[in-house]
Amino acid sequence: MKLPRNRFLRGLIYLAAVLLILLAADLALVHHWRHIHPGYDTTRITEPRNPDGSIDFLAAVDSYFGRGVTFDNNAAIPLLQILGPAAVPKTQAPDALTSRLGMPPLPPDGNYYVNFDDFKKSRPDLPTTAPATSPSDLPEPENPPIKSAWRAKEHPLVAEWIAANQKSLDRLLEATRRPRFHIPFDVPPKPELMISLHLPHVVPTRDLAAAAASRATLRLAAGDVDGAHQDLLAVHRLGRLFTQQPTLVETLVGITIDGLACQAEQQAAVAGELTAEQARAWSADLAALPPLDPPADRLDIGERSMFHDINQYFARHSASEAAPALAGIAGPPNNLDKTGALLYLTLVPVHYDQLMRDANAWYDRMVIALRKPTYPERAAALNSINDDISRLIGGQGFVTKALSGDWLMSLFLPSVTRVNAKHTAAEMRLGLTRAALALSAYKSETGRYPATLDALVPKYLEQIPPDLFTNQPLIYRPAPDGTSYLLYSRGPNMTDDGGKDEGPATRPATPPDDIAVRASR
């Protein structure tokens, strides 16, 4: 081929040739690095394998969290029978989940739990406000009342709804007496990505727990203290069962469910609705509950496997096949559309083996941090990790981050600081609830609240629960006449906010977050 005499044209040709050579080298490097070699340092899990030799992360996670689960001890089976087909992913083959669990298929129509919104829509004939003869004359609430005892004549629509769900709520009490909970995800047809798993059981389970807590507060007002106690224990057990699932989302929902019971129990304690004997019995039963499952395993096995599954997908699929998934995951604030994702996956040589090794190092640090024995230690370790990640990601230009894979990694690494705070707060609320019940028993027998919490030991409590956020004593401020008190933990910010859990920040970026129980005169 004869080159033109014009130097400028020859220069353009040379430049184009160099660019083509560089592009070819880049594409070769992209192809070379788009391979994953399974092993402990990369995929961490090495079995089971898919037919193409890749790791079946979904099956591995199911196997790990399903250890020891049987037909007879799995509370998920009766729970699905309470909730019905609405709690089963529509992406799965009909009856595939129930068959996997060894249970009969769920009929399309059955006497299943009905949530409050659907019940309201189905009963337009019922009044939307309390009768004029009721003492409160309150409008029907948007959500079922939980925080205080209430009577059917105050909220007739809610009472009708609870009556309609009586059978489901009774079955919940029995279901939660089973010690294990496992809803398998490895059900045909399997999703291409673990991150696209559907969790339709989450919202109706939370609603069902709210219904049980609301029935408990209705029973309290009617004088059925034992019935209320059994409902609230079922809510506690359901929250604990839910934290056995593989995802941090389900852990957070389980924590929320447990908090519903604590709200009702604390209100019963401060409202004086329990005798001293009943308050002590409630406290003893709370002490006997198993702990909420710690989130470390969910991060170590469930969330880590989800990260590796995503990267394995990118490595094993063409850029055109993987681009929609990357665009969907990297949406706001990255705003990466399908074209940008396609260009990234086509042109950027991501070393997937090294990406997995780097991610494992971060996950290992987070798991170690979550397993530290005290909240201050966990918080300090997690804050250090967050700072290091911010420096790593923020201290690089986009080209450097993209070429190293750090940008891709930053999309998926979870922030577990919130999970750590929520989990500790749930444990703290239970301790505060037991203390409130002990204070209720003390006042029932003596006519006033004690001057110090030490007066509760050993008759009402074997020991005073510490403030789990600071490893210091709880803050207790009784009124001088013993008719009221304020009892609280300093909360996740580990600072005394005077018992306030919301409001304007007293310090930059640290709004009040104390966890408190208040007894009014």
C-alpha positions in Angstrom: 0.0 0.0 0.0 1.4 3.3 -1.1 1.1 6.1 1.5 0.2 9.6 0.4 3.0 12.2 0.1 1.2 14.7 2.3 2.7 14.5 5.8 -0.5 15.4 7.5 -2.4 12.6 5.8 0.4 10.2 6.6 0.3 11.3 10.2 -3.4 10.7 10.4 -2.9 7.2 8.9 -0.1 6.5 11.5 -2.3 7.8 14.3 -5.3 5.7 13.1 -3.0 2.6 12.9 -1.7 3.2 16.5 -5.3 3.7 17.7 -6.4 0.5 16.1 -3.5 -1.4 17.6 -4.3 0.1 21.0 -8.0 -0.8 20.6 -7.1 -4.3 19.6 -4.8 -4.6 22.6 -7.6 -3.2 24.8 -10.2 -5.6 23.5 -7.8 -8.5 23.9 -7.1 -7.5 27.5 -10.9 -7.1 28.1 -11.4 -10.6 26.8 -8.4 -12.0 28.7 -9.6 -10.6 32.0 -13.2 -11.5 31.5 -12.6 -14.9 33.1 -13.0 -16.0 36.7 -11.0 -18.8 38.2 -13.1 -20.2 41.1 -11.3 -20.5 44.4 -11.3 -19.3 48.0 -9.5 -16.1 47.1 -11.9 -15.2 44.3 -15.4 -16.7 44.5 -14.8 -17.8 48.1 -17.5 -20.5 47.5 -16.3 -23.3 45.1 -19.3 -25.6 45.0 -21.8 -26.4 43.6 -21.2 -25.6 40.0 -23.5 -24.8 37.1 -23.1 -27.0 33.9 -20.8 -24.4 32.4 -18.4 -24.6 35.4 -19.5 -21.3 37.0 -20.4 -21.2 40.7 -24.1 -21.7 41.6 -24.1 -19.0 44.3 -27.9 -19.2 44.8 -27.8 -23.0 45.5 -24.9 -22.5 47.9 -26.7 -19.8 49.9 -29.8 -21.8 50.0 -27.9 -24.8 51.3 -26.1 -22.8 54.0 -29.1 -21.1 55.4 -31.3 -24.2 55.0 -29.0 -26.3 57.2 -31.0 -28.3 59.8 -34.4 -27.1 58.4 -37.0 -29.8 58.1 -40.7 -29.9 57.2 -41.7 -30.1 60.8 -39.5 -27.3 62.2 -39.8 -24.7 59.4 -42.1 -21.9 60.4 -42.1 -20.7 56.7 -44.5 -23.5 55.8 -47.4 -22.5 58.0 -46.7 -18.8 57.3 -47.1 -19.3 53.6 -50.4 -21.2 54.3 -51.5 -18.1 56.2 -50.5 -15.6 53.6 -51.3 -17.6 50.5 -50.1 -17.3 46.9 -49.5 -13.5 47.3 -46.3 -14.4 49.3 -44.9 -16.6 46.5 -42.8 -15.0 43.7 -44.8 -14.9 40.5 -41.5 -15.5 38.6 -41.4 -19.1 39.8 -43.1 -22.0 38.2 -46.6 -22.7 39.7 -46.3 -24.8 42.9 -42.5 -25.0 42.6 -41.9 -23.4 46.0 -44.5 -25.4 47.8 -43.2 -28.6 46.2 -39.6 -27.8 47.3 -40.9 -27.3 50.8 -42.8 -30.6 50.7 -46.1 -28.9 51.4 -49.4 -29.0 49.4 -50.0 -26.4 46.7 -51.6 -23.2 47.8 -55.1 -22.9 46.3 -55.7 -19.6 44.4 -58.7 -18.8 46.7 -58.5 -19.6 50.3 -59.1 -18.2 53.8 -55.8 -16.2 53.8 -54.8 -13.2 55.7 -56.2 -9.9 54.3 -54.3 -6.7 54.9 -56.0 -3.6 56.3 -56.0 -1.6 53.0 -57.6 -4.5 51.0 -60.1 -5.1 53.8 -61.2 -1.4 53.7 -61.6 -1.6 50.0 -63.8 -4.7 50.3 -66.1 -3.2 53.0 -67.3 0.2 51.8 -70.5 -0.3 53.9 -68.6 0.0 57.2 -68.3 3.4 58.8 -65.1 5.3 58.3 -65.4 7.2 61.6 -66.3 6.1 65.1 -69.9 6.2 66.1 -71.0 9.5 67.6 -71.7 7.7 70.9 -68.1 6.6 71.3 -66.1 8.4 73.9 -63.3 9.2 71.5 -65.2 10.0 68.3 -61.9 9.4 66.5 -61.6 8.8 62.7 -60.5 5.4 61.7 -56.6 5.2 61.6 -54.7 4.8 58.4 -52.8 1.9 60.0 -53.9 -0.5 62.8 -53.3 1.0 66.3 -50.4 -0.6 68.2 -48.9 1.8 70.6 -51.8 1.9 73.1 -54.8 -0.1 74.2 -58.0 0.6 72.2 -61.6 -0.6 72.2 -63.7 -1.9 69.3 -66.2 0.9 69.6 -63.4 3.4 69.1 -62.2 1.9 65.8 -65.0 -0.4 64.6 -63.5 -0.9 61.1 -60.2 -2.1 62.6 -62.1 -4.4 65.0 -64.0 -5.9 62.1 -60.8 -6.4 60.2 -59.1 -8.2 63.1 -62.2 -10.4 63.6 -62.1 -11.3 59.9 -58.4 -12.3 60.3 -58.9 -14.2 63.6 -58.1 -17.6 62.1 -54.9 -16.3 60.5 -53.8 -14.6 63.7 -54.4 -17.8 65.7 -52.5 -19.8 63.2 -49.6 -17.3 63.5 -49.3 -18.2 67.2 -48.8 -21.8 66.4 -46.5 -21.2 63.4 -44.0 -19.1 65.3 -43.5 -21.9 67.9 -41.4 -23.6 65.2 -37.7 -22.8 65.7 -36.5 -22.4 62.2 -37.4 -20.3 59.2 -36.3 -20.8 55.6 -37.9 -19.8 52.3 -35.7 -21.3 49.6 -34.7 -19.1 46.7 -33.2 -21.8 44.5 -36.6 -22.6 42.9 -37.1 -23.0 39.1 -37.0 -21.1 37.0 -33.9 -19.7 38.7 -33.2 -16.0 38.2 -30.1 -15.1 36.2 -29.0 -12.8 39.0 -29.4 -13.2 42.7 -29.9 -9.5 43.0 -33.1 -9.8 41.0 -34.7 -12.2 43.5 -38.3 -11.3 44.4 -39.2 -11.3 48.1 -43.0 -11.0 48.0 -43.3 -12.5 51.5 -41.7 -9.5 53.2 -44.5 -6.9 53.1 -47.4 -9.2 54.0 -45.4 -10.8 56.9 -44.7 -7.3 58.3 -48.4 -6.5 57.9 -49.4 -9.7 59.6 -47.2 -8.9 62.5 -48.8 -5.4 62.8 -52.2 -7.1 62.9 -51.1 -9.4 65.7 -49.8 -6.5 67.7 -53.0 -4.5 67.1 -55.1 -7.5 68.3 -52.9 -7.6 71.4 -53.7 -3.9 72.2 -57.4 -4.6 71.6 -57.2 -7.5 74.0 -55.5 -5.4 76.6 -58.3 -2.9 76.6 -60.8 -5.8 77.0 -58.9 -7.2 80.0 -57.5 -10.3 78.1 -53.9 -9.8 79.3 -52.8 -13.4 78.7 -54.2 -13.3 75.1 -52.4 -10.0 74.5 -49.2 -11.4 75.9 -49.4 -14.5 73.6 -49.9 -12.3 70.5 -47.0 -10.1 71.4 -44.7 -13.1 72.0 -45.7 -14.4 68.6 -44.6 -11.1 67.1 -41.3 -11.3 68.9 -40.8 -14.9 67.6 -41.7 -13.9 64.1 -39.2 -11.1 64.1 -36.5 -13.5 65.3 -37.4 -16.1 62.7 -37.2 -13.6 59.9 -33.6 -12.7 60.8 -32.7 -16.3 59.9 -33.1 -15.5 56.2 -30.1 -14.8 54.0 -30.5 -11.1 53.1 -29.9 -8.0 55.1 -33.3 -6.7 53.9 -35.0 -9.5 55.7 -32.9 -8.9 58.8 -34.1 -5.3 58.9 -37.7 -6.3 58.4 -37.3 -8.9 61.3 -36.0 -6.1 63.5 -38.9 -3.9 62.6 -41.4 -6.7 63.4 -39.8 -7.2 66.8 -40.0 -3.5 67.5 -43.8 -3.6 67.1 -44.1 -5.9 70.1 -41.8 -3.8 72.2 -43.9 -0.7 71.5 -47.1 -2.4 72.7 -45.4 -3.9 75.8 -43.8 -0.6 76.8 -47.1 1.1 76.5 -48.8 -1.6 78.6 -46.1 -1.2 81.2 -46.3 2.6 81.6 -50.1 2.7 81.3 -50.4 0.5 84.4 -52.4 -2.1 82.5 -50.6 -5.1 84.2 -50.5 -6.4 87.7 -47.1 -6.8 89.3 -47.3 -10.6 88.8 -48.3 -10.1 85.1 -45.5 -7.6 84.5 -42.9 -10.0 86.0 -44.2 -12.9 83.9 -44.0 -10.8 80.7 -40.4 -9.8 81.5 -39.4 -13.4 82.3 -40.8 -14.6 79.0 -39.0 -11.8 77.1 -35.7 -12.9 78.8 -36.3 -16.5 77.5 -36.6 -15.5 73.9 -33.8 -16.5 71.6 -31.7 -13.6 70.4 -32.1 -12.0 67.0 -29.7 -13.6 64.5 -26.7 -11.4 64.1 -26.2 -9.8 60.7 -22.6 -11.0 60.2 -23.6 -14.3 58.5 -26.0 -12.4 56.2 -23.1 -10.2 55.1 -20.5 -13.0 55.0 -22.5 -15.5 53.0 -25.7 -13.9 51.6 -24.5 -10.4 50.6 -21.0 -11.5 49.6 -22.4 -14.2 47.3 -24.7 -11.7 45.8 -21.7 -9.5 44.9 -19.8 -12.3 43.4 -22.8 -13.6 41.5 -23.1 -10.2 39.8 -19.5 -10.0 38.8 -19.6 -13.6 37.6 -22.5 -12.7 35.4 -20.6 -9.7 33.9 -17.6 -11.9 33.3 -19.5 -14.7 31.7 -21.8 -12.7 29.4 -21.1 -10.5 26.4 -21.1 -6.8 26.9 -24.5 -6.5 25.1 -26.1 -9.1 27.3 -24.7 -7.7 30.5 -25.2 -4.0 29.8 -28.9 -3.8 30.7 -28.1 -5.4 34.1 -25.3 -2.9 34.8 -27.4 0.0 33.7 -30.2 -1.1 36.0 -27.9 -1.5 39.0 -25.8 1.7 38.3 -28.8 4.0 37.9 -29.0 7.1 40.0 -26.7 8.6 41.2 -24.4 7.2 38.6 -26.9 7.7 35.8 -25.3 5.1 33.6 -27.6 4.2 30.7 -27.5 1.1 28.6 -25.2 2.7 26.0 -22.8 3.8 28.7 -22.9 0.4 30.3 -22.3 -1.2 26.9 -19.3 1.0 26.2 -17.9 0.4 29.7 -18.2 -3.4 29.5 -16.8 -3.5 25.9 -13.9 -1.2 26.3 -12.8 -1.2 30.0 -10.6 -4.1 30.9 -11.9 -5.1 34.3 -9.7 -7.8 36.0 -12.6 -9.8 37.5 -10.4 -12.2 39.5 -8.7 -9.2 41.1 -12.0 -7.4 41.6 -13.3 -10.4 43.6 -10.1 -10.6 45.7 -10.3 -6.9 46.5 -14.0 -7.2 47.4 -13.3 -10.2 49.6 -10.8 -8.1 51.6 -13.4 -5.5 52.2 -16.1 -8.0 53.1 -13.7 -9.8 55.5 -13.1 -6.5 57.3 -16.8 -5.7 57.5 -17.6 -9.2 58.9 -14.8 -8.9 61.5 -16.2 -5.5 62.5 -19.7 -6.8 62.9 -18.5 -9.7 65.1 -16.8 -7.4 67.6 -18.4 -7.8 71.0 -19.6 -4.2 71.7 -21.3 -1.5 69.7 -18.6 1.1 70.2 -16.0 -1.4 68.8 -18.3 -2.3 65.9 -19.1 1.3 65.1 -15.4 2.4 65.3 -14.3 -0.4 63.0 -17.2 0.2 60.5 -16.5 3.9 60.4 -12.8 3.2 59.7 -13.9 0.9 56.8 -16.3 3.6 55.4 -13.5 6.2 55.6 -11.1 3.9 53.8 -13.6 3.1 51.1 -14.4 6.8 50.6 -10.7 7.6 50.3 -10.2 4.8 47.9 -13.1 5.8 45.6 -13.0 9.5 46.1 -9.3 9.9 45.8 -9.2 8.5 42.3 -10.2 9.9 38.9 -12.9 8.1 37.0 -10.4 6.5 34.6 -8.3 5.1 37.4 -11.3 3.8 39.2 -12.8 2.3 36.1 -9.6 0.6 35.1 -9.0 -0.8 38.5 -12.5 -2.1 39.0 -12.9 0.1 42.1 -15.9 1.9 40.5 -17.7 -1.3 39.8 -16.9 -2.6 43.3 -18.2 0.7 44.9 -21.7 0.0 43.3 -22.2 -3.1 45.2 -20.4 -3.0 48.6 -23.1 -2.6 51.2 -23.0 0.0 54.0 -23.6 -2.1 57.1 -23.3 0.8 59.6 -27.1 1.2 59.6 -27.7 -2.5 60.0 -25.3 -2.6 63.0 -27.2 0.4 64.6 -30.7 -1.1 63.9 -29.7 -4.5 65.2 -28.2 -3.1 68.4 -31.3 -0.8 68.8 -33.6 -3.8 68.6 -31.6 -5.5 71.4 -31.7 -2.3 73.4 -35.5 -1.9 73.0 -36.0 -5.4 74.4 -33.8 -4.5 77.4 -35.7 -1.2 77.9 -39.0 -3.1 77.7 -38.0 -5.5 80.4 -36.9 -2.6 82.6 -40.2 -0.8 82.0 -42.1 -4.0 83.0 -40.0 -4.3 86.1 -40.7 -0.6 87.0 -44.4 -1.3 86.4 -44.3 -4.2 88.8 -42.5 -2.1 91.4 -45.0 0.7 91.2 -47.9 -1.8 91.3 -46.6 -3.1 94.6 -45.3 0.1 96.2 -47.4 2.9 94.7 -44.5 4.8 93.2 -41.5 4.3 90.9 -38.2 3.7 92.6 -35.6 6.4 93.1 -32.9 4.3 91.3 -33.0 1.3 89.1 -31.0 -0.7 91.6 -34.2 -1.1 93.6 -35.4 -3.5 90.9 -32.7 -6.1 91.6 -33.1 -8.9 92.4 -36.9 -9.1 92.9 -38.0 -7.6 89.6 -34.9 -8.1 87.4 -31.9 -10.3 87.8 -29.7 -7.4 86.6 -30.2 -4.0 85.1 -29.7 -4.0 81.4 -26.8 -1.8 80.3 -26.8 0.8 77.6 -25.6 -1.4 74.7 -24.5 1.7 72.8 -22.1 3.0 75.4 -21.5 0.1 77.8 -22.6 2.5 80.5 -25.7 2.4 82.8 -29.1 3.4 81.3 -30.2 7.0 82.1 -33.1 7.0 84.6 -34.8 10.2 85.6 -37.8 9.6 88.0 -40.0 12.4 89.1 -39.4 13.5 92.7 -42.9 12.2 93.7 -42.3 8.8 92.0 -45.3 9.2 89.7 -43.4 9.3 86.4 -40.0 8.6 84.8 -37.9 8.9 81.8 -35.6 5.9 81.0 -33.4 5.9 77.9 -30.3 4.7 76.1 -28.0 7.2 74.4 -28.7 5.5 71.0 -26.4 5.0 68.0 -24.8 8.4 68.2 -23.7 7.4 71.7 -24.4 10.8 73.1 -26.9 11.9 75.7 -29.7 13.9 73.8 -31.9 14.1 76.9 -34.1 11.3 75.8 -35.0 12.8 72.5 -35.2 10.5 69.5 -35.9 13.2 66.8 -35.8 16.9 66.2 -33.2 19.4 65.2 -29.6 18.4 65.5 -27.7 19.7 68.5 -24.4 18.9 66.8 -23.5 18.9 63.1 -24.9 15.8 61.3 -25.9 14.1 64.5 -29.6 14.4 65.1 -31.0 13.1 68.4 -31.5 9.3 68.4 -31.9 8.3 72.0 -34.1 5.3 72.6 -36.5 6.1 75.4 -39.4 4.9 77.5 -41.6 7.5 79.2 -44.1 7.1 82.0 -46.4 10.1 82.5 -48.4 11.0 85.5 
